[in-house]
Amino acid sequence: MNISSKPAVIPKHIAIIMDGNNRFGKSKKLAMGAGHIAGKDALDPIVEHCLTLGVQVLTVFAFSSENWARPKDEVDLLMQLLAQTIHEQMPRMNKYRIRLRFIGDRSQLSADLAALMADAEAKTAHFEAMTLVIAISYGGRWDIAHAAKQLAYEVEQGKICADDIDDNAVAKWLQLSDLPEVDMLIRTGGEYRISNFLLWQAAYAELFFTPTLWPEFGSDELDEMIAIFANRERRFGKTSEQVQNLQSSNLPNN
């Protein structure tokens, strides 16, 4: 996409379920695990393109809490690739001033991987060009349950009472509480579900599903989705008339 022709409306936060790595590898008759390697390599151009467009946050689903049930050999490979991804991303994060974040239940990760993640977060915490969030051992239900547990502790300690708990109180304890809510949620690979990903944060996200397998997903297809996003009316519970009136009142000279 020519940057001068980019849509007038750019989503602040894009989330992607990167699905289809295994099927890509099988379709190309690649060695076992090669599809996941191809998927890892597909991330870099998408990150750079989002940065160029002015997207503030890109969150990608690398490994779900349910993925622990996969065959051990595959899980071990995925953990190795996640560590490799972090090592490979650091020079890029420094070059482009991108903050690297991780979300998920780190208690199930190896000490080495958890330490690598924490180190990467600390070294990029001051970057402000964009935020890349990688979800590892993450599940939306776990996220909400974890927030509920923190609120229970606050009630137990007398810091708040039960009547103080509302949407804002829960949101404060969720992963990504300091970042914009998800505007676009994309799933590659031809499946039509969100698989326990960012259940709270994507409550009003525009959903996009594509049959394209993740290793073959590129910036051109992302641009097409963003162009569609720019033309969708996001009402957030309001009527079309209310949204249009609000837009009119925000126009210059009004």
Helices and strands as residue ranges (DSSP letters): G 3-5, E 13-17, H 21-27, H 34-53, E 57-64, G 65-69, H 72-96, E 98-103, G 106-108, H 111-124, E 130-138, H 140-156, G 162-164, H 167-172, E 184-187, E 206-209, G 214-216, H 219-230, H 240-249
